[in-house]
């Protein structure tokens, strides 16, 4: 099957949208922030990784032992729930069935309320409009007075550190707004301590970034807003005493982002600049 046909079929799924959180490849297809397909479109490495149930994943690996393998790039604990399909000469109808399964598997994990919202046409139109309207830019420096917040990409023992707010079911990179009279580096250190419980850590600036437009469906920034992006390596933690419910320490980037239109782009920029 041609690359464009696969793209079109993934995008035909209700609520699906295209994103590239890891760079040019893979091209990811998401539903409400969660990935159901990852397409590698180049001829030299033409494949797709699809979400699946454990039973269905095993079935396809047995049925197509030369063409379907566990998601090779996934952590071992997640591999039974992802299949990588090598697309050269793979049956088109079977591929479409597997894409259907990938989408349905992700959709089924949402609450009934969230499923209803995904199926709501008005919400869907607004969400896809957000994808087009948000704008993220990067700068080496700006006037200090423009810096209103700090965001810290954090790792510990070479694993990602993400935060989950008590009132959300999504994950985010630690960060927050600058207080009056506060040096922006101190903002970053304070937010990192409050949102992860970090005690001992090394922190360094990456770059300035700005956001303009719809950061989420119900949140809009009419003017360009600037923040400082940092990278931190955390050596030790203490118990959390903040609005953060828990932190997630993981080998893999999360699928369910609080700010799916922004924070994956920050990580991508940090990777481009050699900090990760």
C-alpha positions as CSV (number, residue, x, y, z in Angstrom):
1,X,0.0,0.0,0.0
2,X,1.2,3.5,-0.9
3,X,2.3,5.9,1.9
4,X,-0.4,8.4,1.0
5,X,-3.1,5.7,1.2
6,X,-2.0,4.7,4.7
7,X,-1.9,8.4,5.8
8,X,-5.4,9.0,4.3
9,X,-6.8,5.9,6.0
10,X,-5.3,6.8,9.4
11,X,-6.7,10.4,9.1
12,X,-10.1,9.0,8.1
13,X,-10.6,7.7,11.6
14,X,-12.9,9.8,13.7
15,X,-10.9,12.4,15.7
16,X,-7.5,11.3,14.4
17,X,-4.8,13.8,13.7
18,X,-1.2,13.7,12.5
19,X,1.8,14.7,14.7
20,X,5.6,14.3,14.7
21,X,6.7,14.5,18.3
22,X,9.9,12.6,17.8
23,X,11.2,14.4,14.7
24,X,10.6,13.7,11.0
25,X,9.9,10.1,11.7
26,X,7.9,8.3,12.8
27,X,4.8,10.1,11.6
28,X,2.4,9.5,14.4
29,X,-1.4,9.3,14.3
30,X,-3.2,10.1,17.5
31,X,-6.6,10.1,19.1
32,X,-7.1,12.6,21.9
33,X,-3.3,12.7,22.6
34,X,-2.7,9.0,22.4
35,X,-0.8,7.3,19.6
36,X,-2.4,4.5,17.7
37,X,-0.1,4.4,14.6
38,X,3.5,5.3,13.9
39,X,4.4,5.3,10.2
40,X,8.0,5.1,8.9
41,X,7.4,6.2,5.2
42,X,10.9,5.9,3.7
43,X,11.5,3.1,1.2
44,X,14.7,1.9,2.9
45,X,12.8,1.3,6.2
46,X,9.1,1.1,5.2
47,X,7.1,0.0,8.2
48,X,4.3,0.9,10.6
49,X,3.9,0.3,14.3
50,X,0.3,-0.2,15.5
51,X,-1.4,-0.4,18.8
52,X,-3.1,-3.8,19.6
53,X,-4.4,-6.0,22.3
54,X,-2.1,-8.7,23.6
55,X,-4.1,-11.5,22.0
56,X,-4.5,-9.9,18.6
57,X,-0.9,-8.9,18.6
58,X,0.1,-12.5,19.1
59,X,-2.3,-13.7,16.4
60,X,-0.8,-11.4,13.8
61,X,2.8,-12.3,14.7
62,X,2.0,-16.0,14.3
63,X,0.0,-15.4,11.1
64,X,2.8,-13.3,9.5
65,X,6.0,-14.4,11.2
66,X,8.3,-12.7,8.5
67,X,6.3,-9.5,8.4
68,X,5.0,-8.7,11.9
69,X,7.1,-8.4,15.0
70,X,6.6,-6.9,18.4
71,X,7.1,-3.2,18.6
72,X,10.8,-3.3,18.5
73,X,11.3,0.3,19.8
74,X,9.0,-0.1,22.7
75,X,10.0,-1.0,26.3
76,X,9.7,-4.8,26.9
77,X,6.6,-4.4,29.1
78,X,4.8,-2.5,26.3
79,X,5.9,-4.7,23.4
80,X,2.9,-7.2,23.6
81,X,0.6,-4.2,22.9
82,X,2.4,-3.0,19.8
83,X,3.1,-4.7,16.5
84,X,5.6,-3.5,13.9
85,X,4.6,-4.4,10.3
86,X,7.1,-4.4,7.5
87,X,5.0,-3.1,4.6
88,X,6.7,-4.4,1.5
89,X,4.2,-6.9,-0.1
90,X,2.0,-6.9,3.1
91,X,-1.7,-7.6,2.2
92,X,-3.6,-4.3,2.0
93,X,-6.8,-5.6,3.5
94,X,-5.0,-7.0,6.5
95,X,-3.2,-3.8,7.1
96,X,-6.5,-1.8,7.1
97,X,-7.9,-4.3,9.6
98,X,-4.8,-3.8,11.8
99,X,-5.2,0.0,11.6
100,X,-8.9,-0.4,12.6
101,X,-7.8,-2.5,15.6
102,X,-5.2,0.0,16.6
103,X,-7.7,2.9,16.6
104,X,-10.4,0.8,18.4
105,X,-7.9,-0.3,21.1
106,X,-7.0,3.3,21.9
107,X,-10.6,4.5,21.7
108,X,-11.8,1.8,24.1
109,X,-9.4,3.0,26.8
110,X,-11.2,6.3,27.2
111,X,-14.0,6.8,29.6
112,X,-17.6,6.9,28.3
113,X,-17.6,10.6,28.8
114,X,-14.4,11.1,26.8
115,X,-15.6,8.8,24.0
116,X,-18.8,10.9,23.7
117,X,-16.7,14.0,23.5
118,X,-14.4,12.6,20.8
119,X,-17.5,11.7,18.8
120,X,-18.9,15.2,19.2
121,X,-18.5,16.8,15.8
122,X,-18.3,20.4,17.1
123,X,-15.5,19.5,19.6
124,X,-13.7,17.6,16.8
125,X,-13.8,20.6,14.5
126,X,-12.5,22.9,17.2
127,X,-9.7,20.5,18.2
128,X,-8.4,20.1,14.6
129,X,-8.6,23.9,14.3
130,X,-6.3,24.1,17.4
131,X,-3.7,22.0,15.7
132,X,-3.5,24.5,12.8
133,X,-3.5,27.6,15.0
134,X,-0.9,27.0,17.7
135,X,2.5,28.4,16.9
136,X,5.7,27.5,18.8
137,X,9.0,29.3,18.1
138,X,12.5,29.1,19.5
139,X,15.1,31.7,20.2
140,X,18.7,31.8,21.6
141,X,17.8,34.7,23.8
142,X,15.2,37.5,24.4
143,X,15.0,40.4,26.8
144,X,14.7,39.0,30.4
145,X,11.5,41.0,31.1
146,X,9.7,39.0,28.4
147,X,10.3,35.6,30.2
148,X,7.0,34.8,32.0
149,X,7.5,31.1,32.8
150,X,10.0,28.3,33.0
151,X,9.7,24.7,31.7
152,X,12.1,22.0,32.7
153,X,12.6,18.8,30.7
154,X,13.8,16.4,33.4
155,X,15.4,13.0,33.6
156,X,16.6,10.7,36.4
157,X,18.9,7.7,35.7
158,X,18.4,8.4,32.0
159,X,14.6,8.1,32.3
160,X,12.0,10.7,31.7
161,X,10.3,12.5,34.6
162,X,6.7,13.7,34.0
163,X,4.1,15.2,36.3
164,X,0.4,14.4,36.8
165,X,-1.8,17.1,38.3
166,X,-4.4,16.1,40.8
167,X,-7.2,17.5,38.6
168,X,-6.0,16.0,35.3
169,X,-5.6,12.6,33.7
170,X,-2.8,13.7,31.5
171,X,1.0,14.2,32.0
172,X,3.2,17.2,31.5
173,X,6.8,18.4,31.8
174,X,7.4,20.3,35.1
175,X,7.2,24.1,34.9
176,X,5.2,27.2,35.8
177,X,4.9,30.9,35.9
178,X,7.6,33.3,37.1
179,X,6.8,35.2,40.3
180,X,7.3,38.9,40.7
181,X,11.0,39.8,41.3
182,X,12.1,36.2,40.7
183,X,15.2,35.3,38.6
184,X,14.1,33.0,35.9
185,X,16.6,30.3,36.9
186,X,15.1,30.4,40.4
187,X,11.7,29.9,38.9
188,X,12.9,26.8,37.1
189,X,14.5,25.4,40.3
190,X,11.4,26.2,42.4
191,X,9.0,24.6,39.9
192,X,11.2,21.5,39.6
193,X,11.2,21.0,43.4
194,X,7.5,21.7,43.8
195,X,6.3,19.5,40.9
196,X,8.7,16.5,41.1
197,X,10.0,16.6,44.6
198,X,13.6,17.0,43.3
199,X,16.2,17.6,46.0
200,X,19.5,17.2,44.3
201,X,19.8,18.0,40.6
202,X,21.8,19.6,37.9
203,X,20.0,22.2,35.7
204,X,21.0,24.1,32.6
205,X,19.3,26.4,30.1
206,X,18.4,25.1,26.6
207,X,16.8,28.1,24.9
208,X,13.9,30.5,24.9
209,X,10.6,29.4,23.4
210,X,7.4,31.2,22.7
211,X,3.8,30.2,22.2
212,X,1.0,31.9,20.4
213,X,-2.5,30.6,19.6
214,X,-4.7,27.9,21.1
215,X,-2.6,25.9,23.5
216,X,-5.5,23.6,24.3
217,X,-9.1,23.5,23.1
218,X,-10.4,25.9,25.8
219,X,-7.2,28.0,26.2
220,X,-6.0,30.8,23.9
221,X,-2.9,33.0,23.9
222,X,-3.6,36.0,21.6
223,X,-0.1,37.4,22.0
224,X,3.3,35.7,21.8
225,X,4.3,34.5,25.3
226,X,7.9,33.7,26.2
227,X,9.4,31.1,28.5
228,X,12.8,29.7,29.3
229,X,13.4,26.0,28.6
230,X,15.7,24.0,30.8
231,X,17.1,20.5,31.1
232,X,17.6,18.9,34.5
233,X,19.2,15.7,35.7
234,X,17.6,14.7,39.0
235,X,19.7,12.8,41.5
236,X,17.3,12.5,44.5
237,X,13.7,13.1,45.4
238,X,11.5,13.8,48.4
239,X,7.8,13.4,49.1
240,X,5.5,15.7,47.0
241,X,3.6,18.5,48.8
242,X,1.9,20.4,45.9
243,X,-0.9,20.2,43.4
244,X,0.9,17.4,41.7
245,X,-0.6,14.0,42.4
246,X,2.3,11.9,41.3
247,X,5.3,11.8,39.0
248,X,5.9,9.2,36.3
249,X,9.5,7.9,35.7
250,X,9.6,6.1,32.4
251,X,11.8,5.0,29.5
252,X,9.4,6.2,26.9
253,X,7.7,9.5,26.2
254,X,4.0,9.6,27.3
255,X,1.1,9.6,24.9
256,X,-1.4,11.5,27.0
257,X,-0.1,15.0,27.2
258,X,-1.7,18.0,28.9
259,X,-0.3,20.2,26.2
260,X,0.1,17.9,23.2
261,X,0.5,20.8,20.8
262,X,3.5,22.3,22.7
263,X,5.5,20.1,25.0
264,X,6.5,17.4,22.5
265,X,7.9,20.2,20.4
266,X,10.0,21.4,23.3
267,X,11.5,17.9,23.7
268,X,12.2,17.7,20.0
269,X,14.0,21.1,20.1
270,X,16.1,19.9,23.1
271,X,17.0,16.8,21.1
272,X,18.0,18.9,18.1
273,X,20.2,21.1,20.3
274,X,22.0,18.0,21.8
275,X,20.7,18.2,25.3
276,X,19.0,14.9,25.3
